[in-house]
Amino acid sequence: MEIITKDTKKIVILSDSVFNKHYNKSLIHQVLESYRTIGRQGTKAQKNRGEVKGSGKKPWRQKGTGKARAGSVKSPLWRSGGVTFASKNKIYYKKINKKMYRNALKSIFSELIRENRIILLSNLNIKQPKTKILIEKFKKFFLKKIIIITISIDKNLFLASRNLHNIQIKNSMNVNPVCLINADKVIITIKAIKHIEEILT
């Protein structure tokens, strides 16, 4: 398939096996769920009655005091006692095969091209690390949420974009399905799209 750059009007030929796949909704859903699940921290932890600090001695004798019987000050019924079903650290993980992940990315990129949400540029050079220059460069696209993908993250580009909450900078190795789905437009260089093509082939 062919795609034209916005800046130099150059025709770039891309592989149909990567950028012309049908939109597999169920596969993309699985990959997104897996990606989001892996991102969960799972660091919540509580102490059960065996882990709470305190004496193991019976507080008072079983009978004759007039009080309810008690066997431990660490009982969940008591203040500062253990938690009955205590939460523990957990690693959240949903396995996704490499082939499934690659096919999901192919499907997403193909749909982005069909919806004209990919803007291909020959280069993304910024001479000075100024936000004003970056805003002026992309003003004509009238964009809301942008992801800029380059072969390697330029220092000036990174510094110019870090104050803009609606712009993300990614290199071609770190592109993920969540950022692609959430973006209104994806701005990508020729070198970066060719590198992604090599990775997904």
MARLO-587194 format. One record per atom (N, C-alpha, C): residue number from 0; chain; atom name; x, y, z. Coordinates in Angstrom, 2 decimals, m for minus. Atoms other than C-alpha are relative to their C-alpha. Example, Ala and Ser with C-alpha at 12.3 -4.5 7.8 and 13.67 -1.06 7.14 Angstrom:
# MARLO-587194
k; c; a; c1; c2; c3
0; A; N; 0.89; m1.19; 0.00
0; A; CA; 12.30; m4.50; 7.80
0; A; C; 0.90; 1.20; 0.00
1; A; N; m0.82; m1.19; m0.06
1; A; CA; 13.67; m1.06; 7.14
1; A; C; m0.77; 1.09; 0.73
END
This chain:
# MARLO-587194
k; c; a; c1; c2; c3
0; A; N; 0.84; m1.19; 0.00
0; A; CA; 0.00; 0.00; 0.00
0; A; C; 0.87; 1.25; 0.00
1; A; N; m0.74; m1.26; 0.09
1; A; CA; 1.02; 3.63; m0.53
1; A; C; m0.55; 1.02; 0.99
2; A; N; 0.37; m1.08; m0.89
2; A; CA; 1.01; 6.53; 1.91
2; A; C; 0.89; 1.20; m0.33
3; A; N; m0.73; m1.21; 0.41
3; A; CA; 2.05; 10.14; 1.21
3; A; C; 0.37; 0.82; 1.24
4; A; N; m0.44; m0.85; m1.11
4; A; CA; 4.10; 12.30; 3.59
4; A; C; m0.67; 1.37; m0.09
5; A; N; 0.70; m1.28; m0.04
5; A; CA; 2.45; 15.52; 4.70
5; A; C; 0.90; 1.19; m0.32
6; A; N; m0.90; m1.14; 0.19
6; A; CA; 5.54; 17.71; 4.50
6; A; C; 0.63; 0.06; m1.39
7; A; N; m0.70; m0.01; 1.30
7; A; CA; 7.36; 16.64; 1.30
7; A; C; m0.81; m0.63; m1.13
8; A; N; 0.86; 0.66; 1.00
8; A; CA; 4.49; 14.83; m0.53
8; A; C; 0.69; m1.19; m0.67
9; A; N; m0.71; 1.17; 0.51
9; A; CA; 6.75; 11.82; m0.96
9; A; C; m0.86; m1.25; 0.19
10; A; N; 0.78; 1.24; m0.07
10; A; CA; 5.10; 8.45; m1.69
10; A; C; 0.85; m1.08; 0.66
11; A; N; m0.69; 1.07; m0.73
11; A; CA; 6.11; 5.71; 0.76
11; A; C; m0.81; m1.29; m0.16
12; A; N; 0.67; 1.29; 0.19
12; A; CA; 5.28; 2.06; m0.01
12; A; C; 0.16; m0.83; 1.26
13; A; N; 0.01; 0.81; m1.21
13; A; CA; 4.31; m0.05; 3.00
13; A; C; m0.55; m1.39; m0.30
14; A; N; 0.43; 1.39; 0.19
14; A; CA; 3.70; m3.76; 3.35
14; A; C; m1.49; m0.17; 0.34
15; A; N; 1.42; 0.29; m0.24
15; A; CA; 0.07; m4.88; 3.04
15; A; C; m0.19; m0.98; 1.14
16; A; N; 0.11; 1.00; m1.06
16; A; CA; 0.75; m7.74; 5.46
16; A; C; 0.09; 0.62; 1.39
17; A; N; m0.12; m0.69; m1.30
17; A; CA; 1.43; m5.18; 8.23
17; A; C; m1.03; 1.12; 0.13
18; A; N; 0.82; m1.21; m0.09
18; A; CA; m0.56; m2.04; 7.40
18; A; C; m1.32; m0.07; m0.76
19; A; N; 1.29; 0.15; 0.69
19; A; CA; m3.55; m3.45; 5.56
19; A; C; m0.74; m1.24; 0.51
20; A; N; 0.69; 1.13; m0.64
20; A; CA; m5.03; m5.95; 8.03
20; A; C; m1.41; 0.42; 0.41
21; A; N; 1.36; m0.32; m0.45
21; A; CA; m8.69; m6.19; 9.00
21; A; C; 0.00; 0.31; 1.50
22; A; N; 0.08; m0.43; m1.41
22; A; CA; m9.77; m4.73; 12.36
22; A; C; m0.56; m1.14; 0.84
23; A; N; 0.38; 1.14; m0.85
23; A; CA; m9.85; m7.65; 14.81
23; A; C; m0.33; 0.51; 1.40
24; A; N; 0.43; m0.64; m1.25
24; A; CA; m11.88; m6.19; 17.68
24; A; C; 0.24; m0.88; 1.22
25; A; N; m0.14; 0.90; m1.15
25; A; CA; m11.81; m9.24; 19.96
25; A; C; 1.47; m0.19; 0.39
26; A; N; m1.43; 0.14; m0.28
26; A; CA; m8.02; m9.68; 19.63
26; A; C; 0.55; 1.25; 0.66
27; A; N; m0.47; m1.26; m0.57
27; A; CA; m7.37; m6.01; 20.34
27; A; C; m0.49; 0.15; 1.44
28; A; N; 0.53; m0.06; m1.36
28; A; CA; m9.63; m6.21; 23.39
28; A; C; 0.82; m0.86; 0.96
29; A; N; m0.82; 0.89; m0.83
29; A; CA; m7.64; m9.17; 24.75
29; A; C; 1.37; 0.62; 0.32
30; A; N; m1.34; m0.58; m0.18
30; A; CA; m4.31; m7.40; 24.22
30; A; C; m0.06; 1.23; 0.91
31; A; N; 0.16; m1.18; m0.85
31; A; CA; m5.55; m4.14; 25.81
31; A; C; m0.22; m0.40; 1.46
32; A; N; 0.27; 0.47; m1.37
32; A; CA; m6.88; m6.03; 28.86
32; A; C; 1.29; m0.54; 0.63
33; A; N; m1.26; 0.55; m0.50
33; A; CA; m3.55; m7.87; 29.21
33; A; C; 0.97; 1.12; 0.35
34; A; N; m0.93; m1.11; m0.21
34; A; CA; m1.53; m4.64; 28.90
34; A; C; m0.37; 0.79; 1.24
35; A; N; 0.46; m0.76; m1.17
35; A; CA; m3.66; m2.81; 31.48
35; A; C; 0.14; m0.81; 1.28
36; A; N; m0.11; 0.87; m1.18
36; A; CA; m3.64; m5.79; 33.85
36; A; C; 1.43; m0.05; 0.52
37; A; N; m1.42; 0.05; m0.39
37; A; CA; 0.16; m6.01; 33.83
37; A; C; 0.41; 1.31; 0.68
38; A; N; m0.33; m1.31; m0.58
38; A; CA; 0.25; m2.29; 34.72
38; A; C; m0.49; 0.18; 1.43
39; A; N; 0.48; m0.12; m1.38
39; A; CA; m1.57; m2.89; 38.02
39; A; C; 1.12; m0.29; 0.99
40; A; N; m1.09; 0.15; m0.96
40; A; CA; 0.70; m2.56; 41.05
40; A; C; m0.18; m1.21; 0.90
41; A; N; 0.25; 1.14; m0.88
41; A; CA; m0.92; m5.10; 43.36
41; A; C; 0.79; 0.06; 1.29
42; A; N; m0.83; m0.15; m1.20
42; A; CA; 0.92; m3.68; 46.39
42; A; C; m0.81; 0.14; 1.29
43; A; N; 0.82; m0.11; m1.20
43; A; CA; m2.04; m3.54; 48.79
43; A; C; 0.23; m1.23; 0.89
44; A; N; m0.23; 1.10; m0.94
44; A; CA; m1.36; m5.63; 51.92
44; A; C; m0.55; 0.33; 1.37
45; A; N; 0.51; m0.14; m1.37
45; A; CA; m3.05; m6.14; 55.29
45; A; C; 0.52; m1.15; 0.84
46; A; N; m0.50; 1.04; m0.90
46; A; CA; m2.12; m8.18; 58.35
46; A; C; m1.15; m0.86; 0.52
47; A; N; 0.98; 0.89; m0.61
47; A; CA; m4.05; m11.24; 59.43
47; A; C; 0.37; m0.21; 1.47
48; A; N; m0.23; 0.13; m1.44
48; A; CA; m4.21; m12.37; 63.05
48; A; C; 1.34; m0.63; 0.34
49; A; N; m1.31; 0.59; m0.24
49; A; CA; m0.97; m14.32; 62.71
49; A; C; 1.14; 0.98; m0.17
50; A; N; m1.05; m0.98; 0.30
50; A; CA; 0.97; m11.24; 61.58
50; A; C; m0.07; 1.25; 0.87
51; A; N; 0.15; m1.17; m0.86
51; A; CA; m0.38; m8.64; 64.01
51; A; C; 0.89; m0.14; 1.23
52; A; N; m0.87; 0.00; m1.17
52; A; CA; 2.02; m7.67; 66.79
52; A; C; m0.84; m0.05; 1.27
53; A; N; 0.75; 0.09; m1.25
53; A; CA; 0.79; m8.68; 70.24
53; A; C; 0.25; m1.33; 0.69
54; A; N; m0.21; 1.22; m0.80
54; A; CA; 0.79; m11.33; 72.95
54; A; C; m0.93; m1.11; m0.46
55; A; N; 0.84; 1.16; 0.30
55; A; CA; m0.50; m14.82; 72.34
55; A; C; m0.71; m0.52; 1.23
56; A; N; 0.60; 0.44; m1.26
56; A; CA; m1.65; m15.07; 75.93
56; A; C; m1.51; 0.25; m0.01
57; A; N; 1.45; m0.17; m0.14
57; A; CA; m5.34; m15.57; 76.71
57; A; C; m0.26; 1.20; 0.92
58; A; N; 0.16; m1.24; m0.78
58; A; CA; m6.60; m12.15; 77.98
58; A; C; m0.54; m0.22; 1.42
59; A; N; 0.55; 0.36; m1.33
59; A; CA; m8.63; m13.61; 80.88
59; A; C; m0.50; m1.43; m0.04
60; A; N; 0.41; 1.39; m0.07
60; A; CA; m9.85; m16.93; 82.11
60; A; C; m1.33; m0.21; m0.73
61; A; N; 1.14; 0.34; 0.83
61; A; CA; m12.57; m18.73; 80.20
61; A; C; m1.33; 0.29; 0.70
62; A; N; 1.28; m0.11; m0.70
62; A; CA; m15.28; m18.67; 82.87
62; A; C; 0.13; 0.83; 1.28
63; A; N; 0.05; m0.64; m1.31
63; A; CA; m16.32; m16.70; 85.91
63; A; C; 0.23; 1.49; 0.04
64; A; N; m0.27; m1.44; m0.02
64; A; CA; m15.48; m13.14; 84.86
64; A; C; m1.24; 0.83; m0.37
65; A; N; 1.17; m0.73; 0.48
65; A; CA; m18.86; m12.21; 83.37
65; A; C; 0.21; 0.61; m1.38
66; A; N; m0.30; m0.53; 1.34
66; A; CA; m17.14; m11.17; 80.15
66; A; C; m0.17; m1.10; m1.06
67; A; N; 0.02; 0.97; 1.10
67; A; CA; m17.44; m12.82; 76.76
67; A; C; 1.36; m0.68; m0.08
68; A; N; m1.26; 0.75; 0.07
68; A; CA; m14.83; m15.52; 76.26
68; A; C; 0.88; 0.56; m1.12
69; A; N; m0.97; m0.51; 0.98
69; A; CA; m11.70; m14.40; 74.39
69; A; C; 1.27; m0.82; 0.07
70; A; N; m1.20; 0.82; 0.02
70; A; CA; m8.65; m16.31; 73.27
70; A; C; 1.25; 0.75; m0.40
71; A; N; m1.17; m0.73; 0.47
71; A; CA; m6.39; m13.64; 71.79
71; A; C; m0.34; 1.47; m0.20
72; A; N; 0.19; m1.43; 0.24
72; A; CA; m5.95; m9.88; 71.64
72; A; C; 0.15; 0.32; m1.48
73; A; N; m0.19; m0.21; 1.43
73; A; CA; m5.17; m10.33; 67.95
73; A; C; m1.22; m0.44; m0.83
74; A; N; 1.22; 0.43; 0.68
74; A; CA; m8.69; m11.48; 67.11
74; A; C; m0.52; 1.11; m0.92
75; A; N; 0.58; m1.01; 0.90
75; A; CA; m10.33; m9.72; 64.14
75; A; C; m1.17; 0.76; 0.63
76; A; N; 1.12; m0.68; m0.66
76; A; CA; m13.21; m8.81; 66.49
76; A; C; 0.47; 1.15; 0.88
77; A; N; m0.54; m1.01; m0.91
77; A; CA; m10.92; m6.65; 68.61
77; A; C; 0.60; 1.17; m0.78
78; A; N; m0.68; m1.16; 0.55
78; A; CA; m9.63; m3.16; 67.95
78; A; C; 1.50; m0.30; m0.11
79; A; N; m1.43; 0.25; 0.30
79; A; CA; m6.10; m3.33; 66.42
79; A; C; 0.29; m1.47; m0.22
80; A; N; m0.22; 1.41; 0.30
80; A; CA; m6.64; m7.01; 65.72
80; A; C; 0.28; m0.21; m1.48
81; A; N; m0.27; 0.32; 1.40
81; A; CA; m5.91; m8.79; 62.46
81; A; C; m1.24; 0.13; m0.86
82; A; N; 1.10; m0.07; 0.96
82; A; CA; m8.04; m8.56; 59.33
82; A; C; m0.41; m1.43; m0.36
83; A; N; 0.49; 1.36; 0.22
83; A; CA; m10.24; m11.59; 58.67
83; A; C; 0.49; m0.59; m1.33
84; A; N; m0.48; 0.45; 1.31
84; A; CA; m9.56; m11.97; 54.93
84; A; C; 0.97; 1.07; m0.53
85; A; N; m0.98; m1.05; 0.27
85; A; CA; m6.40; m9.90; 54.65
85; A; C; 0.46; m0.02; m1.46
86; A; N; m0.53; m0.13; 1.36
86; A; CA; m5.34; m8.60; 51.24
86; A; C; 1.51; m0.20; 0.02
87; A; N; m1.44; 0.26; 0.10
87; A; CA; m1.88; m9.68; 50.13
87; A; C; 0.53; 0.52; m1.33
88; A; N; m0.63; m0.41; 1.24
88; A; CA; 0.61; m8.54; 47.51
88; A; C; m0.30; m1.02; m1.10
89; A; N; 0.39; 0.88; 1.09
89; A; CA; m0.38; m9.92; 44.14
89; A; C; 0.58; 0.51; m1.31
90; A; N; m0.50; m0.35; 1.33
90; A; CA; 1.19; m9.98; 40.69
90; A; C; m1.13; m0.28; m0.99
91; A; N; 1.07; 0.15; 0.98
91; A; CA; m1.49; m9.35; 38.08
91; A; C; 0.61; m0.26; m1.37
92; A; N; m0.61; 0.37; 1.28
92; A; CA; m0.72; m11.01; 34.78
92; A; C; m1.00; m0.78; m0.86
93; A; N; 0.78; 0.75; 0.98
93; A; CA; m2.63; m12.15; 31.70
93; A; C; 0.91; m0.26; m1.19
94; A; N; m0.96; 0.37; 1.05
94; A; CA; m0.54; m14.04; 29.18
94; A; C; m0.58; 0.28; m1.39
95; A; N; 0.32; m0.23; 1.41
95; A; CA; m0.62; m12.87; 25.58
95; A; C; 1.20; m0.45; m0.83
96; A; N; m1.09; 0.46; 0.86
96; A; CA; 1.44; m14.62; 22.92
96; A; C; 0.56; 1.14; m0.85
97; A; N; m0.65; m1.02; 0.83
97; A; CA; 3.91; m12.60; 20.85
97; A; C; m0.73; 0.18; m1.33
98; A; N; 0.70; m0.05; 1.29
98; A; CA; 2.01; m13.48; 17.68
98; A; C; m1.30; 0.79; 0.14
99; A; N; 1.24; m0.74; m0.25
99; A; CA; m1.25; m12.17; 19.17
99; A; C; 0.28; 1.50; 0.15
100; A; N; m0.36; m1.41; m0.24
100; A; CA; 0.45; m8.94; 20.31
100; A; C; 0.36; 0.70; m1.32
101; A; N; m0.40; m0.58; 1.29
101; A; CA; 2.01; m8.34; 16.87
101; A; C; m1.21; 0.20; m0.91
102; A; N; 1.19; m0.10; 0.85
102; A; CA; m1.26; m9.04; 15.07
102; A; C; m0.94; 1.11; 0.46
103; A; N; 0.83; m1.10; m0.54
103; A; CA; m3.09; m6.62; 17.38
103; A; C; 0.57; 1.35; m0.44
104; A; N; m0.63; m1.25; 0.44
104; A; CA; m0.56; m3.87; 16.56
104; A; C; m0.20; 0.22; m1.50
105; A; N; 0.25; m0.11; 1.44
105; A; CA; m0.91; m4.61; 12.84
105; A; C; m1.41; 0.48; m0.27
106; A; N; 1.41; m0.36; 0.17
106; A; CA; m4.68; m4.36; 13.12
106; A; C; m0.26; 1.45; 0.38
107; A; N; 0.18; m1.39; m0.46
107; A; CA; m4.49; m1.06; 15.05
107; A; C; 0.60; 0.98; m1.01
108; A; N; m0.64; m0.89; 0.98
108; A; CA; m2.03; 0.54; 12.61
108; A; C; m0.80; 0.05; m1.30
109; A; N; 0.80; 0.05; 1.23
109; A; CA; m4.14; m0.60; 9.64
109; A; C; m1.25; 0.86; 0.13
110; A; N; 1.21; m0.79; m0.22
110; A; CA; m7.26; 0.96; 11.16
110; A; C; 0.31; 1.49; 0.10
111; A; N; m0.40; m1.41; m0.08
111; A; CA; m5.42; 4.20; 11.95
111; A; C; 0.22; 0.59; m1.39
112; A; N; m0.21; m0.47; 1.37
112; A; CA; m4.39; 4.48; 8.29
112; A; C; m1.33; 0.17; m0.73
113; A; N; 1.31; m0.09; 0.65
113; A; CA; m7.94; 3.76; 7.10
113; A; C; m0.81; 1.21; 0.48
114; A; N; 0.73; m1.14; m0.57
114; A; CA; m9.29; 6.48; 9.42
114; A; C; 0.75; 1.33; m0.17
115; A; N; m0.83; m1.21; 0.23
115; A; CA; m6.59; 8.98; 8.29
115; A; C; 0.47; 0.64; 1.30
116; A; N; m0.49; m0.50; m1.29
116; A; CA; m5.29; 9.28; 11.84
116; A; C; 1.52; m0.07; 0.10
117; A; N; m1.47; 0.03; 0.02
117; A; CA; m1.66; 8.70; 10.85
117; A; C; 0.50; 1.12; m0.91
118; A; N; m0.63; m1.08; 0.77
118; A; CA; 0.38; 11.71; 9.71
118; A; C; 1.47; m0.38; m0.17
119; A; N; m1.37; 0.42; 0.30
119; A; CA; 3.59; 10.64; 8.01
119; A; C; 0.84; 1.22; m0.39
120; A; N; m0.92; m1.10; 0.28
120; A; CA; 6.51; 13.10; 7.98
120; A; C; 1.37; m0.54; m0.37
121; A; N; m1.36; 0.42; 0.39
121; A; CA; 9.97; 12.89; 6.41
121; A; C; 0.94; 0.07; 1.19
122; A; N; m0.83; m0.13; m1.20
122; A; CA; 11.64; 14.16; 9.59
122; A; C; m0.71; 0.89; 1.02
123; A; N; 0.58; m0.78; m1.09
123; A; CA; 10.87; 15.80; 12.91
123; A; C; 1.10; 0.74; 0.74
124; A; N; m1.11; m0.72; m0.61
124; A; CA; 13.87; 18.00; 13.53
124; A; C; m0.46; 1.34; 0.57
125; A; N; 0.27; m1.29; m0.63
125; A; CA; 13.51; 20.90; 15.98
125; A; C; 1.34; 0.58; 0.42
126; A; N; m1.32; m0.60; m0.23
126; A; CA; 16.44; 23.29; 16.17
126; A; C; 0.21; 0.43; 1.45
127; A; N; m0.10; m0.46; m1.39
127; A; CA; 15.65; 24.62; 19.67
127; A; C; m1.04; m0.72; 0.87
128; A; N; 0.95; 0.70; m0.89
128; A; CA; 14.00; 22.95; 22.69
128; A; C; m1.06; 0.95; 0.56
129; A; N; 1.01; m0.96; m0.43
129; A; CA; 11.09; 25.39; 22.78
129; A; C; m1.40; m0.51; m0.33
130; A; N; 1.37; 0.47; 0.17
130; A; CA; 7.43; 24.49; 23.27
130; A; C; m0.73; 0.79; m1.08
131; A; N; 0.64; m0.87; 0.98
131; A; CA; 6.34; 27.44; 21.14
131; A; C; 0.26; m0.48; m1.43
132; A; N; m0.36; 0.49; 1.34
132; A; CA; 8.18; 26.02; 18.11
132; A; C; m0.78; m1.27; m0.33
133; A; N; 0.73; 1.25; 0.21
133; A; CA; 6.54; 22.61; 18.56
133; A; C; m1.48; 0.25; m0.26
134; A; N; 1.42; m0.34; 0.19
134; A; CA; 3.05; 24.11; 18.88
134; A; C; m0.23; 0.58; m1.40
135; A; N; 0.12; m0.62; 1.32
135; A; CA; 3.60; 26.18; 15.74
135; A; C; 0.14; m1.03; m1.11
136; A; N; m0.25; 1.03; 1.02
136; A; CA; 4.83; 23.11; 13.85
136; A; C; m1.24; m0.85; m0.26
137; A; N; 1.16; 0.88; 0.13
137; A; CA; 1.68; 21.09; 14.53
137; A; C; m1.34; 0.74; 0.07
138; A; N; 1.22; m0.80; m0.10
138; A; CA; m0.84; 23.93; 14.65
138; A; C; m0.95; m0.26; m1.17
139; A; N; 0.83; 0.17; 1.21
139; A; CA; m2.04; 23.26; 11.09
139; A; C; m0.78; m1.30; m0.01
140; A; N; 0.71; 1.27; m0.03
140; A; CA; m3.16; 19.75; 11.97
140; A; C; m1.27; 0.04; 0.87
141; A; N; 1.16; m0.17; m0.87
141; A; CA; m5.75; 21.03; 14.51
141; A; C; m0.26; m1.27; 0.84
142; A; N; 0.07; 1.26; m0.74
142; A; CA; m5.08; 18.11; 16.83
142; A; C; m0.30; 0.21; 1.47
143; A; N; 0.28; m0.03; m1.43
143; A; CA; m6.21; 17.30; 20.35
143; A; C; 1.02; m0.85; 0.76
144; A; N; m0.89; 0.92; m0.70
144; A; CA; m4.29; 14.23; 21.53
144; A; C; 0.95; m0.62; m1.02
145; A; N; m0.99; 0.39; 1.00
145; A; CA; m1.05; 13.48; 19.70
145; A; C; 1.00; m0.98; 0.59
146; A; N; m1.16; 0.84; m0.32
146; A; CA; 1.50; 10.70; 19.80
146; A; C; 1.01; 0.18; m1.13
147; A; N; m1.08; m0.18; 0.97
147; A; CA; 4.80; 11.41; 18.07
147; A; C; 0.93; m1.20; 0.10
148; A; N; m0.85; 1.20; 0.01
148; A; CA; 6.76; 8.31; 17.05
148; A; C; 1.20; 0.27; m0.89
149; A; N; m1.24; m0.18; 0.75
149; A; CA; 10.39; 8.61; 15.98
149; A; C; 0.89; m1.22; 0.20
150; A; N; m0.92; 1.14; m0.12
150; A; CA; 13.22; 6.12; 15.47
150; A; C; 0.80; 0.09; 1.29
151; A; N; m0.65; m0.25; m1.29
151; A; CA; 14.99; 7.69; 18.47
151; A; C; m0.46; 1.38; 0.49
152; A; N; 0.56; m1.23; m0.56
152; A; CA; 13.81; 10.43; 20.81
152; A; C; 1.07; 1.10; 0.00
153; A; N; m0.90; m1.15; 0.07
153; A; CA; 15.50; 13.72; 19.99
153; A; C; m0.12; 0.82; 1.29
154; A; N; 0.00; m0.75; m1.26
154; A; CA; 16.51; 15.78; 23.04
154; A; C; m0.82; 1.28; m0.10
155; A; N; 0.76; m1.24; 0.18
155; A; CA; 15.09; 19.04; 21.68
155; A; C; m1.50; m0.26; m0.09
156; A; N; 1.42; 0.37; 0.14
156; A; CA; 11.81; 17.34; 20.77
156; A; C; m0.58; m0.38; 1.35
157; A; N; 0.46; 0.42; m1.34
157; A; CA; 11.53; 15.80; 24.24
157; A; C; m0.20; 1.21; 0.92
158; A; N; 0.08; m1.17; m0.86
158; A; CA; 12.23; 19.08; 26.04
158; A; C; m1.13; 0.94; m0.43
159; A; N; 1.05; m0.88; 0.51
159; A; CA; 9.82; 21.01; 23.81
159; A; C; m1.40; m0.52; 0.30
160; A; N; 1.33; 0.60; m0.16
160; A; CA; 6.96; 18.55; 24.41
160; A; C; m0.38; m0.33; 1.44
161; A; N; 0.29; 0.51; m1.35
161; A; CA; 7.23; 17.78; 28.13
161; A; C; m0.97; 0.87; 0.79
162; A; N; 0.99; m0.84; m0.66
162; A; CA; 5.04; 20.74; 29.17
162; A; C; m1.38; m0.11; m0.62
163; A; N; 1.29; 0.17; 0.68
163; A; CA; 2.25; 19.70; 26.80
163; A; C; m0.62; m1.33; 0.41
164; A; N; 0.59; 1.23; m0.54
164; A; CA; m0.05; 17.19; 28.49
164; A; C; m0.64; m0.87; m1.07
165; A; N; 0.69; 0.76; 1.04
165; A; CA; m1.72; 16.16; 25.23
165; A; C; 0.94; m0.57; m1.07
166; A; N; m0.98; 0.53; 0.95
166; A; CA; 1.50; 15.17; 23.43
166; A; C; 0.90; m1.01; 0.69
167; A; N; m0.92; 1.04; m0.49
167; A; CA; 3.43; 11.94; 24.01
167; A; C; 1.07; m0.25; m1.06
168; A; N; m1.10; 0.34; 0.91
168; A; CA; 6.81; 11.10; 22.52
168; A; C; 0.38; m1.47; 0.24
169; A; N; m0.37; 1.42; m0.08
169; A; CA; 7.56; 7.43; 21.77
169; A; C; 1.02; m0.30; m1.08
170; A; N; m0.82; 0.50; 1.09
170; A; CA; 10.33; 5.71; 19.92
170; A; C; m0.65; m1.27; m0.57
171; A; N; 0.67; 1.08; 0.72
171; A; CA; 9.46; 2.94; 17.48
171; A; C; 0.06; m1.34; 0.73
172; A; N; m0.09; 1.24; m0.77
172; A; CA; 10.50; 0.21; 19.96
172; A; C; m1.00; m0.04; 1.14
173; A; N; 0.85; m0.07; m1.20
173; A; CA; 8.19; 1.39; 22.76
173; A; C; m1.45; 0.34; m0.29
174; A; N; 1.40; m0.26; 0.33
174; A; CA; 4.91; 1.80; 20.92
174; A; C; m0.87; m1.09; 0.60
175; A; N; 0.90; 0.99; m0.60
175; A; CA; 2.05; 0.12; 22.78
175; A; C; m1.42; 0.22; m0.49
176; A; N; 1.37; m0.11; 0.54
176; A; CA; m1.59; m0.57; 21.82
176; A; C; m0.86; 1.02; 0.71
177; A; N; 0.84; m0.94; m0.76
177; A; CA; m3.07; 1.61; 24.58
177; A; C; 0.20; 1.43; m0.49
178; A; N; m0.28; m1.38; 0.45
178; A; CA; m1.34; 4.82; 23.47
178; A; C; m0.49; 0.23; m1.42
179; A; N; 0.47; m0.14; 1.38
179; A; CA; m2.24; 4.16; 19.83
179; A; C; m1.51; 0.15; m0.07
180; A; N; 1.47; m0.05; 0.00
180; A; CA; m5.93; 3.56; 20.55
180; A; C; m0.50; 1.33; 0.52
181; A; N; 0.47; m1.22; m0.66
181; A; CA; m6.23; 6.66; 22.75
181; A; C; 0.34; 1.29; m0.76
182; A; N; m0.45; m1.21; 0.71
182; A; CA; m4.56; 9.06; 20.29
182; A; C; m0.99; 0.42; m1.06
183; A; N; 0.81; m0.53; 1.10
183; A; CA; m6.55; 11.33; 18.00
183; A; C; 0.78; m0.09; m1.31
184; A; N; m0.87; 0.09; 1.17
184; A; CA; m3.61; 11.47; 15.60
184; A; C; 1.36; m0.56; 0.41
185; A; N; m1.35; 0.55; m0.22
185; A; CA; m0.30; 9.61; 15.33
185; A; C; 0.93; 0.61; m1.03
186; A; N; m0.99; m0.62; 0.89
186; A; CA; 2.59; 11.60; 13.87
186; A; C; 1.25; m0.88; 0.03
187; A; N; m1.09; 0.98; 0.07
187; A; CA; 5.33; 9.29; 12.67
187; A; C; 0.94; 0.34; m1.16
188; A; N; m0.99; m0.25; 1.06
188; A; CA; 8.53; 9.62; 10.64
188; A; C; 0.12; m1.23; m0.90
189; A; N; m0.17; 1.10; 0.95
189; A; CA; 9.41; 7.50; 7.61
189; A; C; 0.89; m1.10; 0.60
190; A; N; m0.92; 0.98; m0.59
190; A; CA; 12.32; 5.83; 9.43
190; A; C; m0.70; m0.82; 1.08
191; A; N; 0.69; 0.69; m1.09
191; A; CA; 10.09; 4.98; 12.41
191; A; C; m1.02; m1.00; m0.54
192; A; N; 1.02; 0.91; 0.53
192; A; CA; 7.28; 3.46; 10.32
192; A; C; 0.65; m1.19; m0.72
193; A; N; m0.73; 1.10; 0.64
193; A; CA; 9.81; 1.40; 8.35
193; A; C; 0.57; m0.95; 1.05
194; A; N; m0.51; 0.84; m1.07
194; A; CA; 11.34; 0.19; 11.61
194; A; C; m1.10; m0.85; 0.60
195; A; N; 1.16; 0.74; m0.52
195; A; CA; 7.90; m0.81; 12.93
195; A; C; m0.39; m1.11; m0.98
196; A; N; 0.30; 1.00; 1.03
196; A; CA; 7.29; m2.61; 9.63
196; A; C; 0.94; m1.21; 0.11
197; A; N; m0.98; 1.09; m0.17
197; A; CA; 10.49; m4.64; 10.15
197; A; C; m0.30; m0.83; 1.25
198; A; N; 0.28; 0.70; m1.27
198; A; CA; 9.55; m5.50; 13.75
198; A; C; m1.22; m0.91; m0.13
199; A; N; 1.27; 0.73; 0.07
199; A; CA; 6.01; m6.64; 12.88
199; A; C; m0.06; m1.01; m1.14
200; A; N; 0.01; 0.94; 1.11
200; A; CA; 6.91; m8.54; 9.72
200; A; C; 0.38; m1.40; 0.46
END
